[in-house]
């Protein structure tokens, strides 16, 4: 799972598709009001490792709290493939929803639980 490779992913209906250059280390599950409800399993990567292949016009966006993270989801099927935000040092980061990666078997990963609810 440590191997860095090009992985493809996207929403359920197929309108949104992306590629990401990443391993599957350091995955997190968060218990905040947003991530927990969506069941997100996240991998953070620099924006340079991410390419949206199709679906820019199909994406809707949700922000909350301090509105620093753009949670982007397909307006047709509702699936959130990724979010976009800033790291503390100002770098643009993508939070990939590992559940939307095509080449990852369900449950074939482990994620650390992060207590986002208490932040
Ligand atoms: Zn969709």
Backbone and ligand atoms as CSV (ligand in chain L), in Angstrom:
chain,resi,resn,atom,element,x,y,z
A,1,UNK,N,N,0.820,-1.208,0.000
A,1,UNK,CA,C,0.000,0.000,0.000
A,1,UNK,C,C,0.855,1.259,0.000
A,2,UNK,N,N,2.158,1.071,0.215
A,2,UNK,CA,C,3.008,2.246,0.316
A,2,UNK,C,C,3.380,2.796,-1.055
A,3,UNK,N,N,3.106,2.022,-2.065
A,3,UNK,CA,C,3.569,2.386,-3.402
A,3,UNK,C,C,2.882,3.657,-3.911
A,4,UNK,N,N,3.711,4.602,-4.348
A,4,UNK,CA,C,3.161,5.794,-4.985
A,4,UNK,C,C,2.925,5.486,-6.449
A,5,UNK,N,N,1.708,5.697,-6.902
A,5,UNK,CA,C,1.374,5.420,-8.290
A,5,UNK,C,C,0.221,6.326,-8.705
A,6,UNK,N,N,-0.044,6.337,-10.012
A,6,UNK,CA,C,-1.180,7.102,-10.502
A,6,UNK,C,C,-2.438,6.293,-10.264
A,7,UNK,N,N,-3.346,6.877,-9.527
A,7,UNK,CA,C,-4.601,6.199,-9.216
A,7,UNK,C,C,-5.748,7.000,-9.808
A,8,UNK,N,N,-6.745,6.289,-10.310
A,8,UNK,CA,C,-7.901,6.948,-10.909
A,8,UNK,C,C,-9.080,6.835,-9.960
A,9,UNK,N,N,-9.901,7.854,-10.002
A,9,UNK,CA,C,-11.080,7.821,-9.152
A,9,UNK,C,C,-12.162,8.709,-9.721
A,10,UNK,N,N,-13.285,8.738,-9.048
A,10,UNK,CA,C,-14.365,9.595,-9.494
A,10,UNK,C,C,-15.645,9.298,-8.757
A,11,UNK,N,N,-16.680,10.007,-9.165
A,11,UNK,CA,C,-17.970,9.870,-8.496
A,11,UNK,C,C,-18.673,8.594,-8.955
A,12,UNK,N,N,-19.845,8.360,-8.443
A,12,UNK,CA,C,-20.549,7.102,-8.721
A,12,UNK,C,C,-21.156,7.082,-10.120
A,13,UNK,N,N,-21.674,8.208,-10.598
A,13,UNK,CA,C,-22.358,8.216,-11.898
A,13,UNK,C,C,-21.383,8.367,-13.063
A,14,UNK,N,N,-20.130,8.732,-12.774
A,14,UNK,CA,C,-19.107,8.788,-13.808
A,14,UNK,C,C,-18.872,10.150,-14.418
A,15,UNK,N,N,-19.598,11.157,-13.999
A,15,UNK,CA,C,-19.404,12.482,-14.600
A,15,UNK,C,C,-18.122,13.152,-14.122
A,16,UNK,N,N,-17.725,12.851,-12.891
A,16,UNK,CA,C,-16.508,13.435,-12.317
A,16,UNK,C,C,-15.433,12.356,-12.283
A,17,UNK,N,N,-14.282,12.656,-12.873
A,17,UNK,CA,C,-13.167,11.703,-12.876
A,17,UNK,C,C,-11.877,12.452,-12.594
A,18,UNK,N,N,-10.994,11.809,-11.846
A,18,UNK,CA,C,-9.715,12.436,-11.513
A,18,UNK,C,C,-8.614,11.395,-11.496
A,19,UNK,N,N,-7.377,11.910,-11.513
A,19,UNK,CA,C,-6.205,11.078,-11.280
A,19,UNK,C,C,-5.414,11.710,-10.150
A,20,UNK,N,N,-4.797,10.857,-9.358
A,20,UNK,CA,C,-3.963,11.367,-8.271
A,20,UNK,C,C,-2.722,10.500,-8.172
A,21,UNK,N,N,-1.615,11.153,-7.914
A,21,UNK,CA,C,-0.313,10.517,-7.726
A,21,UNK,C,C,-0.155,10.340,-6.229
A,22,UNK,N,N,-0.290,9.111,-5.743
A,22,UNK,CA,C,-0.282,8.967,-4.286
A,22,UNK,C,C,-0.040,7.536,-3.854
A,23,UNK,N,N,0.449,7.402,-2.618
A,23,UNK,CA,C,0.398,6.120,-1.931
A,23,UNK,C,C,-0.893,6.098,-1.100
A,24,UNK,N,N,-1.017,5.096,-0.276
A,24,UNK,CA,C,-2.213,5.008,0.566
A,24,UNK,C,C,-1.826,4.964,2.041
A,25,UNK,N,N,-0.762,5.688,2.356
A,25,UNK,CA,C,-0.319,5.785,3.751
A,25,UNK,C,C,-0.934,7.022,4.396
A,26,UNK,N,N,-1.068,6.992,5.701
A,26,UNK,CA,C,-1.509,8.172,6.440
A,26,UNK,C,C,-2.959,8.549,6.187
A,27,UNK,N,N,-3.801,7.562,5.939
A,27,UNK,CA,C,-5.223,7.850,5.703
A,27,UNK,C,C,-5.890,8.218,7.022
A,28,UNK,N,N,-6.879,9.090,6.923
A,28,UNK,CA,C,-7.604,9.455,8.138
A,28,UNK,C,C,-9.120,9.365,7.954
A,29,UNK,N,N,-9.765,9.020,9.042
A,29,UNK,CA,C,-11.212,9.127,9.189
A,29,UNK,C,C,-11.437,10.150,10.287
A,30,UNK,N,N,-12.392,11.013,10.082
A,30,UNK,CA,C,-12.610,12.122,11.014
A,30,UNK,C,C,-14.053,12.058,11.516
A,31,UNK,N,N,-14.229,12.435,12.778
A,31,UNK,CA,C,-15.558,12.339,13.379
A,31,UNK,C,C,-16.291,13.677,13.426
A,32,UNK,N,N,-15.856,14.645,12.628
A,32,UNK,CA,C,-16.549,15.937,12.649
A,32,UNK,C,C,-17.929,15.801,12.008
A,33,UNK,N,N,-18.724,16.852,12.156
A,33,UNK,CA,C,-20.118,16.796,11.721
A,33,UNK,C,C,-20.250,16.517,10.226
A,34,UNK,N,N,-19.234,16.882,9.468
A,34,UNK,CA,C,-19.270,16.694,8.020
A,34,UNK,C,C,-18.697,15.348,7.600
A,35,UNK,N,N,-17.445,15.079,7.945
A,35,UNK,CA,C,-16.767,13.850,7.502
A,35,UNK,C,C,-17.475,12.601,8.008
A,36,UNK,N,N,-17.936,12.658,9.233
A,36,UNK,CA,C,-18.563,11.472,9.814
A,36,UNK,C,C,-19.839,11.119,9.062
A,37,UNK,N,N,-20.633,12.122,8.758
A,37,UNK,CA,C,-21.897,11.864,8.056
A,37,UNK,C,C,-21.661,11.284,6.664
A,38,UNK,N,N,-20.598,11.764,6.018
A,38,UNK,CA,C,-20.322,11.278,4.657
A,38,UNK,C,C,-19.482,10.007,4.646
A,39,UNK,N,N,-18.940,9.618,5.778
A,39,UNK,CA,C,-18.111,8.418,5.830
A,39,UNK,C,C,-16.800,8.580,5.088
A,40,UNK,N,N,-16.279,9.794,5.055
A,40,UNK,CA,C,-15.076,10.057,4.267
A,40,UNK,C,C,-13.849,9.364,4.862
A,41,UNK,N,N,-13.061,8.778,3.995
A,41,UNK,CA,C,-11.722,8.286,4.335
A,41,UNK,C,C,-10.767,9.082,3.463
A,42,UNK,N,N,-9.898,9.861,4.089
A,42,UNK,CA,C,-9.177,10.899,3.355
A,42,UNK,C,C,-7.685,10.649,3.258
A,43,UNK,N,N,-7.153,10.997,2.097
A,43,UNK,CA,C,-5.718,11.052,1.871
A,43,UNK,C,C,-5.390,12.465,1.407
A,44,UNK,N,N,-4.517,13.153,2.130
A,44,UNK,CA,C,-4.130,14.511,1.764
A,44,UNK,C,C,-2.919,14.478,0.845
A,45,UNK,N,N,-3.028,15.200,-0.263
A,45,UNK,CA,C,-1.924,15.291,-1.219
A,45,UNK,C,C,-1.783,16.751,-1.660
A,46,UNK,N,N,-0.583,17.154,-2.091
A,46,UNK,CA,C,-0.435,18.497,-2.668
A,46,UNK,C,C,-1.268,18.611,-3.950
A,47,UNK,N,N,-1.744,19.806,-4.240
A,47,UNK,CA,C,-2.574,19.998,-5.425
A,47,UNK,C,C,-1.857,19.556,-6.697
A,48,UNK,N,N,-0.522,19.636,-6.699
A,48,UNK,CA,C,0.250,19.258,-7.888
A,48,UNK,C,C,0.154,17.767,-8.193
A,49,UNK,N,N,-0.271,16.967,-7.213
A,49,UNK,CA,C,-0.395,15.519,-7.407
A,49,UNK,C,C,-1.780,15.126,-7.921
A,50,UNK,N,N,-2.638,16.129,-8.120
A,50,UNK,CA,C,-4.044,15.867,-8.453
A,50,UNK,C,C,-4.382,16.464,-9.813
A,51,UNK,N,N,-5.120,15.717,-10.611
A,51,UNK,CA,C,-5.617,16.234,-11.894
A,51,UNK,C,C,-7.094,15.879,-12.040
A,52,UNK,N,N,-7.907,16.895,-12.235
A,52,UNK,CA,C,-9.311,16.637,-12.548
A,52,UNK,C,C,-9.399,16.332,-14.038
A,53,UNK,N,N,-9.837,15.143,-14.403
A,53,UNK,CA,C,-9.860,14.719,-15.802
A,53,UNK,C,C,-11.151,15.148,-16.486
A,54,UNK,N,N,-12.233,15.112,-15.766
A,54,UNK,CA,C,-13.504,15.575,-16.332
A,54,UNK,C,C,-14.466,15.909,-15.209
A,55,UNK,N,N,-15.431,16.780,-15.525
A,55,UNK,CA,C,-16.514,17.030,-14.587
A,55,UNK,C,C,-16.471,18.355,-13.855
A,56,UNK,N,N,-15.565,19.267,-14.250
A,56,UNK,CA,C,-15.496,20.552,-13.537
A,56,UNK,C,C,-16.887,21.201,-13.457
A,57,UNK,N,N,-17.620,21.161,-14.551
A,57,UNK,CA,C,-18.942,21.792,-14.572
A,57,UNK,C,C,-20.013,21.004,-13.851
A,58,UNK,N,N,-19.689,19.787,-13.446
A,58,UNK,CA,C,-20.660,18.927,-12.756
A,58,UNK,C,C,-20.543,19.046,-11.241
A,59,UNK,N,N,-19.513,19.789,-10.788
A,59,UNK,CA,C,-19.221,19.812,-9.349
A,59,UNK,C,C,-19.982,20.912,-8.636
A,60,UNK,N,N,-20.559,20.565,-7.530
A,60,UNK,CA,C,-21.082,21.555,-6.611
A,60,UNK,C,C,-20.139,21.618,-5.415
A,61,UNK,N,N,-20.388,22.545,-4.515
A,61,UNK,CA,C,-19.404,22.814,-3.480
A,61,UNK,C,C,-20.089,23.129,-2.158
A,62,UNK,N,N,-19.508,22.629,-1.096
A,62,UNK,CA,C,-20.035,22.905,0.241
A,62,UNK,C,C,-18.891,23.378,1.130
A,63,UNK,N,N,-19.137,24.442,1.876
A,63,UNK,CA,C,-18.175,24.873,2.888
A,63,UNK,C,C,-18.933,25.078,4.194
A,64,UNK,N,N,-18.213,25.013,5.308
A,64,UNK,CA,C,-18.852,25.266,6.603
A,64,UNK,C,C,-17.779,25.718,7.582
A,65,UNK,N,N,-18.174,25.973,8.793
A,65,UNK,CA,C,-17.264,26.404,9.849
A,65,UNK,C,C,-16.496,27.639,9.384
A,66,UNK,N,N,-15.193,27.544,9.166
A,66,UNK,CA,C,-14.424,28.720,8.751
A,66,UNK,C,C,-14.334,28.843,7.228
A,67,UNK,N,N,-15.020,27.958,6.534
A,67,UNK,CA,C,-15.117,28.002,5.070
A,67,UNK,C,C,-13.756,27.960,4.402
A,68,UNK,N,N,-12.835,27.236,5.009
A,68,UNK,CA,C,-11.492,27.131,4.433
A,68,UNK,C,C,-11.370,25.943,3.500
A,69,UNK,N,N,-12.256,24.978,3.653
A,69,UNK,CA,C,-12.168,23.766,2.839
A,69,UNK,C,C,-13.360,23.713,1.901
A,70,UNK,N,N,-13.074,23.552,0.608
A,70,UNK,CA,C,-14.148,23.412,-0.373
A,70,UNK,C,C,-14.419,21.931,-0.576
A,71,UNK,N,N,-15.523,21.470,-0.058
A,71,UNK,CA,C,-15.926,20.078,-0.254
A,71,UNK,C,C,-16.692,20.003,-1.569
A,72,UNK,N,N,-16.123,19.304,-2.528
A,72,UNK,CA,C,-16.702,19.326,-3.861
A,72,UNK,C,C,-17.325,17.983,-4.175
A,73,UNK,N,N,-18.543,18.034,-4.677
A,73,UNK,CA,C,-19.288,16.798,-4.909
A,73,UNK,C,C,-20.064,16.889,-6.217
A,74,UNK,N,N,-20.336,15.737,-6.799
A,74,UNK,CA,C,-21.071,15.654,-8.059
A,74,UNK,C,C,-22.519,16.064,-7.844
A,75,UNK,N,N,-22.989,16.994,-8.652
A,75,UNK,CA,C,-24.348,17.492,-8.470
A,75,UNK,C,C,-25.398,16.463,-8.898
A,76,UNK,N,N,-24.978,15.429,-9.625
A,76,UNK,CA,C,-25.925,14.395,-10.043
A,76,UNK,C,C,-26.037,13.284,-9.008
A,77,UNK,N,N,-24.913,12.679,-8.653
A,77,UNK,CA,C,-24.980,11.513,-7.753
A,77,UNK,C,C,-24.628,11.847,-6.313
A,78,UNK,N,N,-24.112,13.038,-6.066
A,78,UNK,CA,C,-23.869,13.470,-4.693
A,78,UNK,C,C,-22.562,13.005,-4.086
A,79,UNK,N,N,-21.803,12.223,-4.823
A,79,UNK,CA,C,-20.574,11.670,-4.245
A,79,UNK,C,C,-19.477,12.734,-4.180
A,80,UNK,N,N,-18.867,12.845,-3.011
A,80,UNK,CA,C,-17.711,13.734,-2.849
A,80,UNK,C,C,-16.438,12.955,-3.111
A,81,UNK,N,N,-15.781,13.268,-4.220
A,81,UNK,CA,C,-14.519,12.596,-4.552
A,81,UNK,C,C,-13.332,13.264,-3.883
A,82,UNK,N,N,-13.425,14.577,-3.661
A,82,UNK,CA,C,-12.272,15.294,-3.121
A,82,UNK,C,C,-12.714,16.627,-2.529
A,83,UNK,N,N,-11.811,17.201,-1.765
A,83,UNK,CA,C,-11.989,18.548,-1.234
A,83,UNK,C,C,-10.692,19.298,-1.464
A,84,UNK,N,N,-10.783,20.615,-1.387
A,84,UNK,CA,C,-9.618,21.458,-1.622
A,84,UNK,C,C,-9.469,22.435,-0.466
A,85,UNK,N,N,-8.252,22.570,0.024
A,85,UNK,CA,C,-8.020,23.500,1.125
A,85,UNK,C,C,-6.570,23.922,1.188
A,86,UNK,N,N,-6.212,24.574,2.271
A,86,UNK,CA,C,-4.846,25.065,2.467
A,86,UNK,C,C,-4.242,24.367,3.678
A,87,UNK,N,N,-2.983,23.981,3.554
A,87,UNK,CA,C,-2.259,23.483,4.711
A,87,UNK,C,C,-1.873,24.675,5.582
A,88,UNK,N,N,-1.467,24.431,6.833
A,88,UNK,CA,C,-1.092,25.549,7.713
A,88,UNK,C,C,-0.009,26.446,7.114
A,89,UNK,N,N,0.849,25.898,6.242
A,89,UNK,CA,C,1.904,26.732,5.636
A,89,UNK,C,C,1.461,27.373,4.317
A,90,UNK,N,N,0.170,27.279,4.014
A,90,UNK,CA,C,-0.375,27.997,2.874
A,90,UNK,C,C,-0.368,27.243,1.565
A,91,UNK,N,N,0.064,26.000,1.586
A,91,UNK,CA,C,0.091,25.188,0.370
A,91,UNK,C,C,-1.328,24.693,0.046
A,92,UNK,N,N,-1.688,24.690,-1.230
A,92,UNK,CA,C,-2.985,24.139,-1.621
A,92,UNK,C,C,-2.924,22.620,-1.571
A,93,UNK,N,N,-3.848,22.041,-0.831
A,93,UNK,CA,C,-3.882,20.594,-0.638
A,93,UNK,C,C,-5.218,20.049,-1.115
A,94,UNK,N,N,-5.194,18.812,-1.588
A,94,UNK,CA,C,-6.415,18.108,-1.933
A,94,UNK,C,C,-6.619,16.993,-0.911
A,95,UNK,N,N,-7.845,16.831,-0.485
A,95,UNK,CA,C,-8.202,15.728,0.403
A,95,UNK,C,C,-9.009,14.739,-0.428
A,96,UNK,N,N,-8.352,13.659,-0.803
A,96,UNK,CA,C,-8.985,12.676,-1.679
A,96,UNK,C,C,-9.824,11.721,-0.850
A,97,UNK,N,N,-11.032,11.475,-1.271
A,97,UNK,CA,C,-11.869,10.469,-0.624
A,97,UNK,C,C,-11.464,9.095,-1.166
A,98,UNK,N,N,-10.733,8.350,-0.344
A,98,UNK,CA,C,-10.173,7.064,-0.773
A,98,UNK,C,C,-11.264,6.107,-1.261
A,99,UNK,N,N,-12.457,6.267,-0.753
A,99,UNK,CA,C,-13.563,5.394,-1.171
A,99,UNK,C,C,-13.953,5.600,-2.631
A,100,UNK,N,N,-13.459,6.675,-3.257
A,100,UNK,CA,C,-13.802,6.924,-4.659
A,100,UNK,C,C,-12.685,6.510,-5.613
A,101,UNK,N,N,-11.622,5.894,-5.090
A,101,UNK,CA,C,-10.536,5.412,-5.953
A,101,UNK,C,C,-10.918,4.065,-6.562
A,102,UNK,N,N,-10.713,3.958,-7.870
A,102,UNK,CA,C,-11.194,2.779,-8.595
A,102,UNK,C,C,-10.371,1.535,-8.286
A,103,UNK,N,N,-9.082,1.702,-8.001
A,103,UNK,CA,C,-8.207,0.530,-7.886
A,103,UNK,C,C,-7.957,0.125,-6.436
A,104,UNK,N,N,-8.771,0.609,-5.549
A,104,UNK,CA,C,-8.616,0.267,-4.135
A,104,UNK,C,C,-9.795,-0.601,-3.708
A,105,UNK,N,N,-9.486,-1.792,-3.229
A,105,UNK,CA,C,-10.533,-2.693,-2.775
A,105,UNK,C,C,-11.140,-2.159,-1.472
A,106,UNK,N,N,-12.465,-2.263,-1.360
A,106,UNK,CA,C,-13.077,-1.898,-0.083
A,106,UNK,C,C,-12.407,-2.642,1.072
A,107,UNK,N,N,-12.126,-1.925,2.131
A,107,UNK,CA,C,-11.529,-2.442,3.375
A,107,UNK,C,C,-10.055,-2.799,3.210
A,108,UNK,N,N,-9.481,-2.582,2.031
A,108,UNK,CA,C,-8.077,-2.916,1.838
A,108,UNK,C,C,-7.192,-1.742,2.229
A,109,UNK,N,N,-7.494,-1.122,3.345
A,109,UNK,CA,C,-6.739,0.020,3.818
A,109,UNK,C,C,-7.002,0.146,5.317
A,110,UNK,N,N,-6.126,0.869,5.964
A,110,UNK,CA,C,-6.377,1.228,7.353
A,110,UNK,C,C,-6.272,2.737,7.462
A,111,UNK,N,N,-7.089,3.305,8.320
A,111,UNK,CA,C,-7.108,4.746,8.499
A,111,UNK,C,C,-7.034,5.066,9.986
A,112,UNK,N,N,-6.334,6.130,10.271
A,112,UNK,CA,C,-6.247,6.602,11.647
A,112,UNK,C,C,-7.473,7.452,11.959
A,113,UNK,N,N,-8.030,7.276,13.130
A,113,UNK,CA,C,-9.172,8.087,13.522
A,113,UNK,C,C,-8.691,9.415,14.089
A,114,UNK,N,N,-9.266,10.508,13.557
A,114,UNK,CA,C,-8.897,11.860,13.986
A,114,UNK,C,C,-10.114,12.495,14.629
A,115,UNK,N,N,-9.886,13.117,15.772
A,115,UNK,CA,C,-10.989,13.683,16.544
A,115,UNK,C,C,-11.311,15.106,16.080
A,116,UNK,N,N,-11.786,15.216,14.844
A,116,UNK,CA,C,-12.115,16.536,14.301
A,116,UNK,C,C,-13.274,17.209,15.019
A,117,UNK,N,N,-14.107,16.418,15.669
A,117,UNK,CA,C,-15.245,16.980,16.380
A,117,UNK,C,C,-14.814,17.931,17.492
A,118,UNK,N,N,-13.641,17.662,18.050
A,118,UNK,CA,C,-13.170,18.470,19.188
A,118,UNK,C,C,-12.321,19.662,18.761
A,119,UNK,N,N,-12.045,19.805,17.467
A,119,UNK,CA,C,-11.189,20.917,17.026
A,119,UNK,C,C,-11.918,22.239,17.170
L,1,ZN,ZN,ZN,-21.729,11.705,-10.161
